[in-house]
């Protein structure tokens, strides 16, 4: 459980009753977005309150009437998912800014301008979002927000999501180190060790990170790796 001083109130009002639990604001928002967080890791007490500031607990009668149970995990899950998480203005501002940054980063890494086949710089995406006044809903998942943002941006910013398939050949001296880094940064489609100890593979990556991927190959092979673009995957 979290320290009491870190907690904020999550509140749900229903059937003329009010229910409150004490939660970590960041973890509760992430839980509501679908992140797999253990309930005990984000609450300050395993109790449902009628008024948390006074320490008044909700009665079993009221809990049963509204939730049909007195089981804390089931009730807490519903309060977090359906109720209001009382964030401070600064907490809300920071969380929205971070979520906006995640949306911009995802689009910049995974989408391209179909007119040039190049990724849009993050600054251009951010300016376009401001122009069309994209609203970031704190409680929506990244996937939902990306879809909504792209739909809003398309009238003023040509966007297409695509991947590229790339063949890589790494000389023997750098193969073991490159193997780990490539595995961590790309989707491996096929691989093969050669008799001379070199390693070849075919990977898929988001089109928007081609430059970063090529730089990584150049770095881990000291410029001796071979990279060939096979085709774009729409």
C-alpha positions in Angstrom: 0.0 0.0 0.0 1.0 3.6 -0.6 1.7 6.2 2.1 -1.4 8.2 3.1 0.3 11.5 2.2 0.6 10.4 -1.5 -3.0 9.5 -1.8 -5.9 11.3 -3.4 -9.6 10.5 -3.3 -11.4 8.4 -5.9 -15.1 9.0 -5.5 -18.3 7.4 -6.9 -21.8 8.6 -6.2 -24.7 6.3 -6.9 -28.2 5.6 -5.6 -28.0 8.6 -3.2 -24.8 7.2 -1.6 -21.2 8.4 -1.8 -18.2 6.1 -1.7 -14.5 7.0 -1.5 -11.2 5.2 -1.5 -7.7 6.6 -1.2 -5.4 6.0 -4.2 -2.1 6.9 -5.8 -3.2 9.4 -8.5 -0.7 8.2 -11.2 -1.2 4.5 -10.6 -5.0 4.9 -10.5 -5.1 6.7 -13.8 -2.8 4.1 -15.4 -5.0 1.3 -14.0 -8.1 3.0 -15.5 -6.3 3.2 -18.8 -5.8 -0.6 -18.7 -2.3 -1.0 -17.2 -2.0 -4.3 -15.1 -1.4 -2.8 -11.7 -2.1 -4.7 -8.5 -4.8 -3.0 -6.4 -2.9 -3.1 -3.2 0.0 -1.2 -4.9 -2.2 1.8 -5.5 -4.4 2.2 -2.4 -3.6 3.7 1.0 -6.2 1.6 2.9 -8.3 -1.4 2.2 -11.4 0.4 3.2 -14.3 2.1 1.4 -15.3 5.4 3.1 -18.5 7.4 3.1 -16.2 10.4 3.9 -12.5 9.7 3.8 -11.5 13.1 5.3 -13.5 12.2 8.5 -12.6 8.5 8.4 -16.2 7.5 8.1 -16.5 4.1 6.5 -19.4 3.2 4.2 -21.9 0.8 5.8 -22.2 -2.8 4.6 -25.8 -2.0 3.8 -24.9 0.8 1.5 -22.2 -1.2 -0.2 -24.5 -4.1 -0.8 -27.3 -1.9 -2.1 -25.0 -0.3 -4.7 -22.4 -2.9 -5.5 -24.2 -6.1 -4.5 -21.1 -7.1 -2.5 -18.9 -5.9 0.3 -15.7 -7.3 -1.4 -13.2 -4.5 -1.4 -11.3 -5.3 -4.6 -14.5 -5.5 -6.6 -15.8 -2.3 -5.2 -12.5 -0.4 -5.5 -12.2 -1.5 -9.1 -15.6 -0.1 -9.9 -14.9 3.2 -8.1 -11.6 3.7 -10.0 -13.1 2.7 -13.4 -16.4 4.6 -13.1 -15.8 7.3 -10.5 -13.9 10.5 -10.3 -10.2 10.6 -9.3 -9.6 13.9 -7.6 -6.4 15.2 -9.0 -4.8 18.5 -8.2 -4.6 21.0 -11.1 -0.8 20.4 -11.2 -1.2 16.7 -11.2 -3.7 16.8 -14.0 -1.6 19.3 -16.1 1.5 17.0 -15.8 -0.4 13.9 -16.6 -2.0 15.4 -19.7 1.3 16.8 -20.8 2.9 13.4 -20.5 0.1 11.7 -22.4 0.3 14.3 -25.1 4.0 13.6 -25.4 3.4 9.8 -25.7 0.8 10.4 -28.6 3.3 12.7 -30.4 6.1 10.2 -30.0 4.0 7.3 -31.2 2.9 9.1 -34.4 6.4 10.4 -35.1 7.9 6.8 -34.8 5.1 4.9 -36.6 3.7 7.1 -39.3 5.1 8.9 -42.4 4.0 11.6 -44.8 2.8 9.6 -47.8 3.9 12.4 -50.1 7.5 12.1 -49.1 7.6 8.7 -47.4 9.4 10.4 -44.5 8.3 10.7 -40.9 6.8 13.9 -39.6 9.0 15.7 -37.0 7.5 15.7 -33.5 7.4 19.5 -33.6 5.2 19.5 -36.7 2.8 17.0 -35.2 2.6 19.0 -32.0 1.9 22.2 -33.9 -0.8 20.5 -36.0 -2.4 19.1 -32.8 -2.5 22.7 -31.4 -4.0 24.0 -34.7 -6.9 21.5 -34.7 -7.2 21.7 -30.9 -6.8 18.0 -30.1 -8.1 17.3 -26.6 -6.2 14.7 -24.5 -8.6 12.7 -22.4 -6.5 11.5 -19.4 -8.5 8.4 -18.9 -8.3 7.1 -22.5 -5.7 4.6 -23.6 -2.8 5.6 -25.8 -4.3 3.5 -28.7 -7.6 5.4 -28.5 -5.9 8.8 -28.3 -3.6 8.0 -31.3 -6.6 7.0 -33.4 -8.6 10.1 -32.4 -5.5 12.4 -33.0 -4.7 11.0 -36.4 -8.3 11.4 -37.5 -8.3 15.0 -36.4 -4.9 15.7 -38.0 -5.5 14.1 -41.5 -7.4 17.2 -42.9 -4.2 19.3 -42.4 -1.4 16.8 -42.2 -1.0 13.8 -44.5 -0.4 10.7 -42.4 0.0 7.0 -43.2 1.1 4.3 -40.8 3.5 1.8 -42.3 6.4 -0.4 -41.5 9.5 -1.3 -43.5 11.2 -4.6 -43.9 15.0 -4.4 -43.7 17.7 -7.0 -44.3 20.8 -6.7 -42.0 24.2 -8.4 -42.2 26.6 -8.1 -39.3 30.3 -9.1 -39.4 31.4 -11.9 -37.0 33.3 -9.5 -34.6 30.1 -7.6 -33.9 27.4 -10.2 -34.2 26.8 -11.1 -30.6 26.4 -7.5 -29.5 24.3 -6.5 -32.5 22.0 -9.5 -32.0 20.8 -8.2 -28.6 20.3 -4.6 -29.7 18.4 -5.6 -32.9 16.2 -8.0 -31.0 15.2 -5.2 -28.6 14.5 -2.6 -31.3 12.8 -4.5 -34.2 10.4 -7.4 -35.0 12.5 -10.3 -36.1 11.1 -12.1 -39.2 14.0 -14.4 -40.0 17.7 -14.9 -39.0 20.6 -17.1 -39.9 24.1 -17.6 -38.7 26.7 -17.9 -41.5 29.6 -20.3 -41.6 32.1 -17.4 -41.2 30.3 -16.3 -37.9 28.5 -13.4 -39.5 24.8 -13.0 -38.8 22.0 -12.0 -41.2 18.4 -11.2 -40.4 15.3 -9.7 -41.8 13.4 -7.4 -39.5 10.3 -5.1 -39.5 10.3 -1.7 -37.9 8.0 1.4 -37.9 8.9 3.5 -41.0 9.4 6.6 -38.8 12.4 5.1 -37.0 14.5 4.1 -40.0 17.1 6.7 -39.3 17.5 5.7 -35.7 17.7 2.1 -36.7 20.4 2.7 -39.3 22.4 4.8 -36.8 22.2 1.9 -34.3 23.5 -0.6 -36.8 26.3 1.7 -37.7 27.2 2.2 -34.1 27.3 -1.4 -33.0 29.2 -2.6 -36.1 31.5 0.4 -36.2 30.3 1.2 -39.7 30.9 -2.4 -41.0 27.3 -3.6 -41.0 25.3 -3.9 -44.2 21.6 -2.7 -44.3 19.2 -3.0 -47.2 15.6 -1.8 -47.4 13.5 -4.6 -48.9 10.1 -3.0 -49.0 7.5 -0.9 -47.3 4.7 -2.7 -45.5 1.4 -0.8 -45.3 
